[in-house]
Every structure is written in C-alpha cells, then in structure tokens.
C-alpha cells in the first residue's frame, strides 16, 4: 500500500471551496475505481478522501463552524454508498462536489 502525506497547515489555509473540491477529486477517483472493480485504486482513493474529510472536519470543529454538519453528512453519504447492503456509485455526490470546485474557480 502506498502511503500519502499532506500538509495539514496548508490544507487548513485553503478555502472551504478548495477543500471540498479536492475531496471531490478523491470521491471521483474512488467512484471510477469502484466501477472498474479496481480494488487497489479504490482503497487508495477511499482512504485519501477520508483523510481529507477528517482534516476538514477537524478544522471546522476548531472553528466551531456550522459547515461541519454538512461536511460530516457528505462523508457519511460517501462511505455508506460503498458499505451498504446494495453498494453503488452515487453520481449525484460527484456533482455535489463539482459545484465546490466551480465556486473555487470563480473566486480567483
């Protein structure tokens, strides 16, 4: 297994739009790997997405931000789509994250 490391201080300096857009990239990678039945790639993308969700959640918790609830709900939907009685890829979840990436681009 390949270990990944990211700079949490740099992550926390990013806007919530950038954070969610980057989480969405991993969500998309996980979905693509799941659909292709590529368990190695799926596992890597799934774990990276969880790490990013957790880093964002920790930062929002410190800030006592009302956005925390939405991030945790998105994390729950992401994980439950793969670990339910009927695992499937929810294309709506990928679209949800795409809006954050678009919003980040518009703020530049």
QUIMO-V947276 format. One record per backbone hydrogen bond with DSSP energy under -1.0 kcal/mol. NH is the residue of the N-H (numbers start at 1). CO is the residue of the C=O. Records with the same first field share a line. If there is no record, write none. Layout:
NH=CO, CO
This chain:
11=7
12=8
13=9
14=11
19=15
20=16
21=17
22=18
23=19
24=20
25=21
26=22
27=23
28=24
29=25
30=26
31=27
32=28
33=29
34=30
35=31
36=32
37=34
38=33
39=37
42=38
43=39
44=40
45=41
46=42
47=43
48=44
49=45
50=46
51=47
52=48
53=49
54=50
55=51
56=52
57=53
58=54
59=55
60=56
61=57
62=58
63=59
65=60
68=65
71=67
72=68
73=69
74=70
75=71
76=72
77=73
78=74
79=75
80=76
81=77
82=79
83=79
88=81
93=90
95=91
96=92
97=93
98=94
99=95
101=97
102=98
103=99
104=100
105=101
106=102
107=103
